[in-house]
Amino acid sequence: MQSVRRRIDRLVRGDLVSRVVFVKESFALLRVLGVYRGVRESPFFHRMVYYVPDVFFVLQIATIVWDLAGVLDDIGLFGDDMCILTGLVLTLVKKWHCIVNIEPLDECVEQFQLYFEHYMNHGEQFVDRIRRQKLNEVALLFLSRVLGVVLGGTLILHALLSNGESLILRARYPFSTATPLGYGFVFLCQAFLVSYVLFNVVHIDTVGAQMLSQMSLLFHLHRMEFEAIGEGLQLPPDGPLYGDDAIRSRIHGFGDRLKRLYEPNIMAQFVCSMLIICLTAFELMFSKGDLMQMFRFGAYMVTGFFQIFVWSFFGNRITATSTSIHEATSTCNWIVLDDRLKKDLRFTMMRAQKPFVIDVYWLFPLTYETFIAILSRSYSMFTLLRTMIE
């Protein structure tokens, strides 16, 4: 146990040596997928290495659509195909959203790096808070990878235990999969597809969640700056930094930019997750007695829950930390300030009462209430489907 704690502590403290914000390290992993700035200027062969898996991805989606067209009269098989198809299309959309928006994404990561370097020089209290935030983000990445392995393992294991009767993913091919050669070839192709998809999902979603995590951290660190007023934090001699609310305005502007950048991603995630949760619950109803099938769809459902919960969790945290600045302005040692700064601080307190909300196309905010509403809608859809077949 002590050795595990030492490794975690060494991992977290490594941020102090590398001077690199953790989201930048995670973002660098997307280079394996061809998601990096300058990929369009890279040699043609290098680009083909990145795009060939996507072509293979699309072909596999086509085989599932072909199978879907042949099982329209079987609600169970139709739901199975729709579950997998929804997840595959969502993953492809997310990846290409990152590729198309690679420049603004890279600029956001670099901006987080600048904020990181700025606050790392503010003292041990700020460093400790940054360290704790990194520990949360490391735990998020670890848990995401565990869920990915569990989901991939259940999909592959279900096919292995079927004695060649079922594939990893339901699909139809222009050749027979009943022969050992045909089945083996398709099994390996689908195993590669599942691994590739899960790698995409885990790391692309983790980068997005870490960006929201860093936004909440910025608001928290800014709150700590307000709390330090009159206690040792020196105000700039050329003007009231907190009076004109410059830092808070920049953070809000940066947050708005990040929010608009991730809106398509979040909207697609919530719509698809609602559909996936409904369909997996529907398939679980049909798989009574088939333990592996229950594990397969159960793991898929948990993954859908986890994805929307992470977005809702960090969105809710951003809203909470943005309003905490108002509390910090009232609890700081404002009595030592001159009248001009006291007046500026009152204006800052009034502006800080309005929370910063991650809302998606002004339709719904990323909060726990939205998470509960998504689950409620999914259950309503499931009840409707069950009523229709009964």
SEBA-494316 format. One record per residue (C-alpha): residue in one letter; y negated, x, z; residue number from 1. Coordinates in nm, 3 decimals. Each point is the difference from the previous one (the first is absolute). Example, Ala and Ser with C-alpha at 12.3 -4.5 7.8 and 13.67 -1.06 7.14 Angstrom:
# residues 2
+------+---------+---------+---------+-----+
| code |       y |       x |       z | pos |
+------+---------+---------+---------+-----+
|    A |   0.450 |   1.230 |   0.780 |   1 |
|    S |  -0.344 |   0.137 |  -0.066 |   2 |
+------+---------+---------+---------+-----+
This chain:
# residues 390
+------+---------+---------+---------+-----+
| code |       y |       x |       z | pos |
+------+---------+---------+---------+-----+
|    M |   0.000 |   0.000 |   0.000 |   1 |
|    Q |  -0.238 |   0.283 |   0.085 |   2 |
|    S |   0.069 |   0.172 |  -0.332 |   3 |
|    V |  -0.083 |  -0.324 |  -0.188 |   4 |
|    R |  -0.327 |  -0.030 |   0.190 |   5 |
|    R |  -0.087 |   0.362 |  -0.078 |   6 |
|    R |   0.066 |  -0.057 |  -0.371 |   7 |
|    I |  -0.218 |  -0.312 |  -0.006 |   8 |
|    D |  -0.276 |   0.181 |   0.188 |   9 |
|    R |   0.024 |   0.294 |  -0.241 |  10 |
|    L |  -0.016 |  -0.240 |  -0.297 |  11 |
|    V |  -0.308 |  -0.175 |   0.134 |  12 |
|    R |  -0.176 |   0.318 |   0.108 |  13 |
|    G |   0.066 |   0.142 |  -0.345 |  14 |
|    D |  -0.296 |  -0.207 |  -0.115 |  15 |
|    L |  -0.225 |   0.230 |   0.201 |  16 |
|    V |   0.127 |   0.304 |  -0.187 |  17 |
|    S |   0.009 |  -0.144 |  -0.352 |  18 |
|    R |  -0.332 |  -0.184 |   0.041 |  19 |
|    V |   0.133 |  -0.263 |  -0.240 |  20 |
|    V |  -0.002 |  -0.371 |   0.077 |  21 |
|    F |   0.352 |  -0.145 |  -0.005 |  22 |
|    V |  -0.074 |  -0.258 |  -0.271 |  23 |
|    K |  -0.084 |   0.289 |  -0.233 |  24 |
|    E |   0.342 |   0.153 |   0.063 |  25 |
|    S |   0.167 |  -0.335 |  -0.072 |  26 |
|    F |  -0.213 |  -0.051 |  -0.311 |  27 |
|    A |   0.114 |   0.342 |  -0.129 |  28 |
|    L |   0.361 |  -0.126 |   0.004 |  29 |
|    L |  -0.090 |  -0.254 |  -0.270 |  30 |
|    R |  -0.032 |   0.291 |  -0.241 |  31 |
|    V |   0.379 |  -0.021 |  -0.039 |  32 |
|    L |  -0.056 |  -0.343 |  -0.155 |  33 |
|    G |  -0.274 |   0.122 |  -0.233 |  34 |
|    V |  -0.272 |  -0.152 |   0.219 |  35 |
|    Y |  -0.262 |   0.272 |   0.021 |  36 |
|    R |  -0.338 |   0.079 |  -0.144 |  37 |
|    G |   0.020 |   0.179 |  -0.333 |  38 |
|    V |   0.340 |  -0.135 |  -0.103 |  39 |
|    R |  -0.149 |  -0.128 |  -0.327 |  40 |
|    E |  -0.111 |   0.353 |  -0.090 |  41 |
|    S |   0.341 |   0.153 |   0.079 |  42 |
|    P |   0.231 |   0.113 |  -0.284 |  43 |
|    F |   0.184 |  -0.273 |  -0.189 |  44 |
|    F |   0.340 |   0.115 |   0.128 |  45 |
|    H |  -0.114 |  -0.024 |   0.362 |  46 |
|    R |  -0.127 |  -0.352 |  -0.054 |  47 |
|    M |   0.331 |  -0.101 |  -0.158 |  48 |
|    V |   0.184 |   0.124 |   0.309 |  49 |
|    Y |  -0.205 |  -0.247 |   0.206 |  50 |
|    Y |   0.013 |  -0.291 |  -0.245 |  51 |
|    V |   0.369 |   0.012 |  -0.102 |  52 |
|    P |   0.112 |  -0.142 |   0.339 |  53 |
|    D |  -0.245 |  -0.287 |  -0.052 |  54 |
|    V |   0.149 |  -0.074 |  -0.343 |  55 |
|    F |   0.344 |   0.000 |   0.162 |  56 |
|    F |  -0.146 |  -0.224 |   0.271 |  57 |
|    V |  -0.122 |  -0.255 |  -0.257 |  58 |
|    L |   0.335 |   0.002 |  -0.182 |  59 |
|    Q |   0.179 |  -0.075 |   0.326 |  60 |
|    I |  -0.240 |  -0.287 |   0.066 |  61 |
|    A |   0.082 |  -0.135 |  -0.346 |  62 |
|    T |   0.374 |  -0.007 |   0.083 |  63 |
|    I |  -0.073 |  -0.200 |   0.315 |  64 |
|    V |  -0.218 |  -0.244 |  -0.194 |  65 |
|    W |   0.284 |  -0.038 |  -0.252 |  66 |
|    D |   0.241 |  -0.082 |   0.282 |  67 |
|    L |  -0.257 |  -0.238 |   0.152 |  68 |
|    A |  -0.018 |  -0.196 |  -0.324 |  69 |
|    G |   0.378 |  -0.055 |   0.015 |  70 |
|    V |   0.017 |  -0.133 |   0.357 |  71 |
|    L |  -0.276 |  -0.262 |  -0.005 |  72 |
|    D |   0.253 |  -0.269 |   0.093 |  73 |
|    D |   0.126 |   0.194 |   0.308 |  74 |
|    I |  -0.261 |  -0.011 |   0.277 |  75 |
|    G |   0.174 |   0.270 |   0.205 |  76 |
|    L |   0.022 |   0.258 |  -0.278 |  77 |
|    F |  -0.348 |  -0.096 |  -0.120 |  78 |
|    G |  -0.142 |   0.072 |   0.346 |  79 |
|    D |   0.184 |   0.335 |   0.013 |  80 |
|    D |  -0.151 |   0.111 |  -0.330 |  81 |
|    M |  -0.348 |  -0.125 |   0.093 |  82 |
|    C |   0.003 |   0.193 |   0.330 |  83 |
|    I |   0.076 |   0.330 |  -0.170 |  84 |
|    L |  -0.221 |  -0.067 |  -0.302 |  85 |
|    T |  -0.301 |  -0.080 |   0.218 |  86 |
|    G |   0.037 |   0.323 |   0.194 |  87 |
|    L |   0.044 |   0.213 |  -0.314 |  88 |
|    V |  -0.301 |  -0.149 |  -0.180 |  89 |
|    L |  -0.214 |   0.038 |   0.314 |  90 |
|    T |   0.094 |   0.367 |   0.028 |  91 |
|    L |  -0.084 |   0.069 |  -0.364 |  92 |
|    V |  -0.335 |  -0.178 |   0.035 |  93 |
|    K |  -0.086 |   0.201 |   0.312 |  94 |
|    K |   0.078 |   0.331 |  -0.163 |  95 |
|    W |  -0.209 |  -0.071 |  -0.308 |  96 |
|    H |  -0.281 |  -0.133 |   0.215 |  97 |
|    C |  -0.008 |   0.345 |   0.161 |  98 |
|    I |   0.016 |   0.178 |  -0.338 |  99 |
|    V |  -0.282 |  -0.207 |  -0.148 | 100 |
|    N |  -0.217 |   0.044 |   0.311 | 101 |
|    I |   0.094 |   0.360 |   0.072 | 102 |
|    E |  -0.358 |   0.131 |  -0.008 | 103 |
|    P |  -0.147 |  -0.243 |   0.259 | 104 |
|    L |   0.314 |   0.042 |   0.213 | 105 |
|    D |  -0.038 |   0.377 |  -0.005 | 106 |
|    E |  -0.369 |  -0.032 |   0.086 | 107 |
|    C |   0.086 |  -0.222 |   0.298 | 108 |
|    V |   0.253 |   0.254 |   0.125 | 109 |
|    E |  -0.256 |   0.278 |  -0.031 | 110 |
|    Q |  -0.253 |  -0.211 |   0.189 | 111 |
|    F |   0.248 |  -0.043 |   0.284 | 112 |
|    Q |   0.043 |   0.377 |  -0.002 | 113 |
|    L |  -0.377 |   0.047 |   0.040 | 114 |
|    Y |  -0.012 |  -0.244 |   0.291 | 115 |
|    F |   0.301 |   0.176 |   0.152 | 116 |
|    E |  -0.169 |   0.340 |  -0.014 | 117 |
|    H |  -0.323 |  -0.150 |   0.138 | 118 |
|    Y |   0.161 |  -0.153 |   0.309 | 119 |
|    M |   0.236 |   0.291 |   0.064 | 120 |
|    N |  -0.310 |   0.199 |   0.101 | 121 |
|    H |  -0.119 |  -0.261 |   0.250 | 122 |
|    G |   0.206 |   0.117 |   0.295 | 123 |
|    E |   0.339 |  -0.032 |   0.160 | 124 |
|    Q |  -0.035 |  -0.372 |   0.070 | 125 |
|    F |  -0.041 |  -0.075 |  -0.371 | 126 |
|    V |   0.280 |   0.241 |  -0.091 | 127 |
|    D |   0.239 |  -0.174 |   0.241 | 128 |
|    R |  -0.081 |  -0.339 |  -0.153 | 129 |
|    I |   0.061 |   0.132 |  -0.352 | 130 |
|    R |   0.327 |   0.151 |   0.119 | 131 |
|    R |   0.121 |  -0.330 |   0.145 | 132 |
|    Q |  -0.088 |  -0.179 |  -0.323 | 133 |
|    K |   0.201 |   0.250 |  -0.198 | 134 |
|    L |   0.298 |  -0.060 |   0.227 | 135 |
|    N |  -0.021 |  -0.372 |  -0.088 | 136 |
|    E |  -0.012 |   0.081 |  -0.371 | 137 |
|    V |   0.296 |   0.238 |   0.028 | 138 |
|    A |   0.196 |  -0.274 |   0.178 | 139 |
|    L |  -0.094 |  -0.245 |  -0.277 | 140 |
|    L |   0.127 |   0.239 |  -0.270 | 141 |
|    F |   0.322 |   0.063 |   0.194 | 142 |
|    L |   0.066 |  -0.372 |   0.056 | 143 |
|    S |  -0.072 |  -0.076 |  -0.366 | 144 |
|    R |   0.250 |   0.263 |  -0.111 | 145 |
|    V |   0.264 |  -0.133 |   0.242 | 146 |
|    L |  -0.044 |  -0.353 |  -0.135 | 147 |
|    G |   0.021 |   0.135 |  -0.355 | 148 |
|    V |   0.325 |   0.182 |   0.077 | 149 |
|    V |   0.146 |  -0.307 |   0.173 | 150 |
|    L |  -0.091 |  -0.229 |  -0.290 | 151 |
|    G |   0.130 |   0.242 |  -0.263 | 152 |
|    G |   0.315 |   0.061 |   0.204 | 153 |
|    T |   0.080 |  -0.370 |   0.032 | 154 |
|    L |  -0.052 |  -0.058 |  -0.373 | 155 |
|    I |   0.224 |   0.291 |  -0.102 | 156 |
|    L |   0.261 |  -0.059 |   0.270 | 157 |
|    H |   0.035 |  -0.364 |  -0.102 | 158 |
|    A |   0.090 |   0.108 |  -0.353 | 159 |
|    L |   0.239 |   0.272 |   0.121 | 160 |
|    L |   0.193 |  -0.243 |   0.221 | 161 |
|    S |   0.034 |  -0.255 |  -0.280 | 162 |
|    N |   0.278 |   0.203 |  -0.170 | 163 |
|    G |  -0.184 |  -0.001 |  -0.330 | 164 |
|    E |  -0.060 |  -0.376 |   0.001 | 165 |
|    S |  -0.377 |   0.014 |   0.041 | 166 |
|    L |  -0.280 |   0.239 |  -0.088 | 167 |
|    I |  -0.276 |   0.124 |   0.228 | 168 |
|    L |  -0.240 |  -0.236 |  -0.178 | 169 |
|    R |   0.099 |  -0.303 |  -0.202 | 170 |
|    A |  -0.065 |   0.080 |  -0.367 | 171 |
|    R |   0.141 |  -0.054 |  -0.350 | 172 |
|    Y |   0.054 |   0.286 |  -0.244 | 173 |
|    P |   0.082 |   0.012 |  -0.373 | 174 |
|    F |   0.331 |   0.173 |   0.085 | 175 |
|    S |   0.286 |  -0.080 |   0.232 | 176 |
|    T |  -0.023 |   0.104 |   0.365 | 177 |
|    A |   0.360 |  -0.102 |   0.068 | 178 |
|    T |   0.136 |   0.341 |  -0.102 | 179 |
|    P |  -0.011 |   0.292 |   0.249 | 180 |
|    L |  -0.228 |   0.197 |  -0.234 | 181 |
|    G |  -0.242 |  -0.288 |  -0.056 | 182 |
|    Y |  -0.009 |  -0.095 |   0.367 | 183 |
|    G |  -0.045 |   0.360 |   0.113 | 184 |
|    F |  -0.285 |   0.060 |  -0.245 | 185 |
|    V |  -0.183 |  -0.319 |   0.106 | 186 |
|    F |   0.064 |   0.072 |   0.368 | 187 |
|    L |  -0.159 |   0.346 |  -0.027 | 188 |
|    C |  -0.296 |  -0.137 |  -0.198 | 189 |
|    Q |  -0.063 |  -0.273 |   0.254 | 190 |
|    A |   0.042 |   0.241 |   0.293 | 191 |
|    F |  -0.268 |   0.222 |  -0.157 | 192 |
|    L |  -0.222 |  -0.305 |  -0.058 | 193 |
|    V |   0.030 |  -0.114 |   0.363 | 194 |
|    S |  -0.080 |   0.351 |   0.129 | 195 |
|    Y |  -0.296 |   0.034 |  -0.236 | 196 |
|    V |  -0.138 |  -0.344 |   0.088 | 197 |
|    L |   0.028 |   0.056 |   0.375 | 198 |
|    F |  -0.167 |   0.342 |  -0.027 | 199 |
|    N |  -0.287 |  -0.169 |  -0.187 | 200 |
|    V |  -0.033 |  -0.284 |   0.248 | 201 |
|    V |   0.019 |   0.213 |   0.315 | 202 |
|    H |  -0.255 |   0.261 |  -0.102 | 203 |
|    I |  -0.247 |  -0.219 |  -0.191 | 204 |
|    D |  -0.011 |  -0.259 |   0.279 | 205 |
|    T |  -0.022 |   0.270 |   0.266 | 206 |
|    V |  -0.305 |   0.155 |  -0.167 | 207 |
|    G |  -0.172 |  -0.340 |  -0.012 | 208 |
|    A |   0.081 |  -0.075 |   0.364 | 209 |
|    Q |  -0.117 |   0.346 |   0.108 | 210 |
|    M |  -0.333 |  -0.055 |  -0.175 | 211 |
|    L |  -0.052 |  -0.318 |   0.203 | 212 |
|    S |   0.113 |   0.191 |   0.308 | 213 |
|    Q |  -0.264 |   0.265 |  -0.068 | 214 |
|    M |  -0.265 |  -0.271 |  -0.044 | 215 |
|    S |   0.080 |  -0.138 |   0.345 | 216 |
|    L |  -0.014 |   0.355 |   0.135 | 217 |
|    L |  -0.348 |   0.053 |  -0.151 | 218 |
|    F |  -0.131 |  -0.309 |   0.179 | 219 |
|    H |   0.160 |   0.117 |   0.325 | 220 |
|    L |  -0.146 |   0.350 |  -0.029 | 221 |
|    H |  -0.339 |  -0.148 |  -0.078 | 222 |
|    R |   0.032 |  -0.210 |   0.313 | 223 |
|    M |   0.072 |   0.316 |   0.198 | 224 |
|    E |  -0.321 |   0.151 |  -0.140 | 225 |
|    F |  -0.198 |  -0.294 |   0.134 | 226 |
|    E |   0.172 |   0.026 |   0.337 | 227 |
|    A |  -0.104 |   0.367 |   0.017 | 228 |
|    I |  -0.371 |  -0.079 |  -0.041 | 229 |
|    G |  -0.183 |   0.138 |   0.302 | 230 |
|    E |   0.316 |   0.171 |   0.125 | 231 |
|    G |  -0.010 |   0.321 |  -0.199 | 232 |
|    L |  -0.008 |  -0.098 |  -0.367 | 233 |
|    Q |  -0.323 |   0.139 |  -0.140 | 234 |
|    L |  -0.204 |  -0.221 |  -0.229 | 235 |
|    P |  -0.137 |   0.170 |  -0.314 | 236 |
|    P |  -0.355 |   0.130 |   0.041 | 237 |
|    D |  -0.117 |  -0.131 |  -0.339 | 238 |
|    G |   0.052 |  -0.367 |   0.074 | 239 |
|    P |   0.203 |  -0.261 |   0.190 | 240 |
|    L |   0.343 |   0.021 |  -0.156 | 241 |
|    Y |   0.113 |  -0.310 |   0.180 | 242 |
|    G |  -0.331 |  -0.177 |  -0.044 | 243 |
|    D |   0.032 |  -0.031 |  -0.375 | 244 |
|    D |   0.372 |  -0.067 |   0.033 | 245 |
|    A |   0.070 |   0.248 |  -0.279 | 246 |
|    I |   0.359 |   0.090 |   0.087 | 247 |
|    R |   0.105 |  -0.360 |   0.060 | 248 |
|    S |  -0.151 |  -0.108 |  -0.330 | 249 |
|    R |   0.185 |   0.276 |  -0.185 | 250 |
|    I |   0.328 |  -0.092 |   0.167 | 251 |
|    H |  -0.050 |  -0.367 |  -0.092 | 252 |
|    G |  -0.081 |   0.092 |  -0.359 | 253 |
|    F |   0.304 |   0.223 |  -0.019 | 254 |
|    G |   0.213 |  -0.279 |   0.149 | 255 |
|    D |  -0.125 |  -0.249 |  -0.258 | 256 |
|    R |   0.092 |   0.240 |  -0.277 | 257 |
|    L |   0.349 |   0.052 |   0.143 | 258 |
|    K |   0.043 |  -0.374 |   0.046 | 259 |
|    R |  -0.084 |  -0.082 |  -0.362 | 260 |
|    L |   0.224 |   0.282 |  -0.119 | 261 |
|    Y |   0.307 |  -0.135 |   0.182 | 262 |
|    E |  -0.059 |  -0.371 |  -0.055 | 263 |
|    P |   0.237 |  -0.032 |  -0.302 | 264 |
|    N |   0.270 |   0.191 |   0.188 | 265 |
|    I |  -0.027 |  -0.212 |   0.314 | 266 |
|    M |  -0.017 |  -0.329 |  -0.189 | 267 |
|    A |   0.313 |   0.085 |  -0.201 | 268 |
|    Q |   0.176 |   0.115 |   0.318 | 269 |
|    F |  -0.069 |  -0.319 |   0.194 | 270 |
|    V |   0.094 |  -0.236 |  -0.283 | 271 |
|    C |   0.322 |   0.189 |  -0.080 | 272 |
|    S |   0.093 |   0.044 |   0.368 | 273 |
|    M |  -0.036 |  -0.373 |   0.059 | 274 |
|    L |   0.232 |  -0.063 |  -0.295 | 275 |
|    I |   0.247 |   0.269 |   0.109 | 276 |
|    I |   0.020 |  -0.127 |   0.360 | 277 |
|    C |   0.059 |  -0.355 |  -0.123 | 278 |
|    L |   0.268 |   0.101 |  -0.252 | 279 |
|    T |   0.184 |   0.239 |   0.235 | 280 |
|    A |   0.014 |  -0.273 |   0.266 | 281 |
|    F |   0.136 |  -0.230 |  -0.269 | 282 |
|    E |   0.265 |   0.255 |  -0.101 | 283 |
|    L |   0.098 |   0.059 |   0.363 | 284 |
|    M |   0.077 |  -0.372 |   0.022 | 285 |
|    F |   0.249 |   0.042 |  -0.288 | 286 |
|    S |   0.161 |   0.319 |   0.132 | 287 |
|    K |   0.163 |  -0.139 |   0.312 | 288 |
|    G |   0.323 |   0.190 |   0.062 | 289 |
|    D |  -0.095 |   0.290 |  -0.230 | 290 |
|    L |  -0.113 |   0.262 |   0.251 | 291 |
|    M |  -0.115 |   0.261 |  -0.253 | 292 |
|    Q |  -0.196 |  -0.258 |  -0.196 | 293 |
|    M |  -0.172 |  -0.104 |   0.322 | 294 |
|    F |  -0.088 |   0.362 |   0.079 | 295 |
|    R |  -0.125 |   0.046 |  -0.356 | 296 |
|    F |  -0.242 |  -0.292 |   0.002 | 297 |
|    G |  -0.080 |   0.044 |   0.370 | 298 |
|    A |  -0.122 |   0.354 |  -0.061 | 299 |
|    Y |  -0.200 |  -0.120 |  -0.299 | 300 |
|    M |  -0.164 |  -0.272 |   0.211 | 301 |
|    V |  -0.089 |   0.244 |   0.280 | 302 |
|    T |  -0.160 |   0.230 |  -0.257 | 303 |
|    G |  -0.216 |  -0.289 |  -0.126 | 304 |
|    F |  -0.103 |  -0.080 |   0.359 | 305 |
|    F |  -0.082 |   0.363 |   0.067 | 306 |
|    Q |  -0.217 |   0.045 |  -0.308 | 307 |
|    I |  -0.233 |  -0.292 |   0.069 | 308 |
|    F |  -0.005 |   0.074 |   0.374 | 309 |
|    V |  -0.123 |   0.356 |  -0.057 | 310 |
|    W |  -0.289 |  -0.118 |  -0.218 | 311 |
|    S |  -0.088 |  -0.275 |   0.251 | 312 |
|    F |   0.028 |   0.236 |   0.296 | 313 |
|    F |  -0.242 |   0.262 |  -0.134 | 314 |
|    G |  -0.236 |  -0.265 |  -0.140 | 315 |
|    N |  -0.015 |  -0.163 |   0.342 | 316 |
|    R |  -0.055 |   0.338 |   0.165 | 317 |
|    I |  -0.294 |   0.076 |  -0.231 | 318 |
|    T |  -0.165 |  -0.329 |   0.093 | 319 |
|    A |   0.054 |   0.064 |   0.373 | 320 |
|    T |  -0.130 |   0.359 |  -0.005 | 321 |
|    S |  -0.305 |  -0.092 |  -0.210 | 322 |
|    T |  -0.115 |  -0.252 |   0.263 | 323 |
|    S |   0.065 |   0.244 |   0.284 | 324 |
|    I |  -0.309 |   0.196 |  -0.112 | 325 |
|    H |  -0.207 |  -0.285 |   0.145 | 326 |
|    E |   0.161 |   0.056 |   0.340 | 327 |
|    A |  -0.059 |   0.375 |  -0.021 | 328 |
|    T |  -0.373 |  -0.044 |  -0.059 | 329 |
|    S |  -0.028 |  -0.212 |   0.314 | 330 |
|    T |   0.204 |   0.231 |   0.223 | 331 |
|    C |  -0.152 |   0.334 |  -0.106 | 332 |
|    N |  -0.255 |   0.182 |   0.216 | 333 |
|    W |  -0.290 |  -0.158 |  -0.187 | 334 |
|    I |  -0.233 |   0.021 |   0.299 | 335 |
|    V |  -0.075 |   0.368 |  -0.070 | 336 |
|    L |  -0.127 |  -0.078 |  -0.353 | 337 |
|    D |  -0.366 |  -0.041 |  -0.082 | 338 |
|    D |  -0.141 |  -0.342 |  -0.090 | 339 |
|    R |   0.023 |   0.059 |  -0.376 | 340 |
|    L |   0.373 |   0.079 |   0.017 | 341 |
|    K |   0.063 |  -0.290 |   0.235 | 342 |
|    K |  -0.154 |  -0.234 |  -0.253 | 343 |
|    D |   0.210 |   0.149 |  -0.280 | 344 |
|    L |   0.309 |  -0.031 |   0.216 | 345 |
|    R |  -0.068 |  -0.372 |   0.051 | 346 |
|    F |  -0.015 |  -0.054 |  -0.375 | 347 |
|    T |   0.324 |   0.195 |  -0.041 | 348 |
|    M |   0.164 |  -0.216 |   0.266 | 349 |
|    M |  -0.102 |  -0.316 |  -0.184 | 350 |
|    R |   0.136 |   0.125 |  -0.333 | 351 |
|    A |   0.325 |   0.119 |   0.159 | 352 |
|    Q |   0.084 |  -0.353 |   0.114 | 353 |
|    K |   0.112 |  -0.086 |  -0.353 | 354 |
|    P |   0.360 |   0.123 |  -0.045 | 355 |
|    F |   0.121 |   0.188 |  -0.305 | 356 |
|    V |   0.278 |  -0.212 |  -0.150 | 357 |
|    I |   0.251 |   0.104 |  -0.266 | 358 |
|    D |   0.003 |  -0.320 |  -0.204 | 359 |
|    V |   0.191 |  -0.025 |  -0.326 | 360 |
|    Y |  -0.213 |  -0.150 |  -0.276 | 361 |
|    W |  -0.179 |  -0.193 |   0.277 | 362 |
|    L |   0.314 |  -0.219 |   0.027 | 363 |
|    F |   0.162 |   0.124 |   0.320 | 364 |
|    P |  -0.058 |   0.281 |   0.252 | 365 |
|    L |   0.256 |   0.258 |   0.106 | 366 |
|    T |   0.066 |  -0.128 |   0.352 | 367 |
|    Y |   0.293 |  -0.108 |   0.213 | 368 |
|    E |  -0.092 |  -0.361 |  -0.078 | 369 |
|    T |   0.051 |   0.068 |  -0.370 | 370 |
|    F |   0.337 |   0.160 |   0.075 | 371 |
|    I |   0.111 |  -0.311 |   0.189 | 372 |
|    A |  -0.133 |  -0.221 |  -0.281 | 373 |
|    I |   0.205 |   0.192 |  -0.259 | 374 |
|    L |   0.315 |  -0.048 |   0.207 | 375 |
|    S |  -0.082 |  -0.369 |   0.037 | 376 |
|    R |  -0.044 |  -0.041 |  -0.377 | 377 |
|    S |   0.326 |   0.183 |  -0.064 | 378 |
|    Y |   0.185 |  -0.227 |   0.238 | 379 |
|    S |  -0.156 |  -0.307 |  -0.165 | 380 |
|    M |   0.118 |   0.119 |  -0.342 | 381 |
|    F |   0.348 |   0.069 |   0.140 | 382 |
|    T |   0.016 |  -0.350 |   0.154 | 383 |
|    L |  -0.107 |  -0.153 |  -0.328 | 384 |
|    L |   0.273 |   0.187 |  -0.195 | 385 |
|    R |   0.264 |  -0.095 |   0.255 | 386 |
|    T |  -0.103 |  -0.363 |  -0.019 | 387 |
|    M |   0.016 |   0.003 |  -0.380 | 388 |
|    I |   0.359 |   0.130 |  -0.013 | 389 |
|    E |   0.122 |  -0.231 |   0.275 | 390 |
+------+---------+---------+---------+-----+
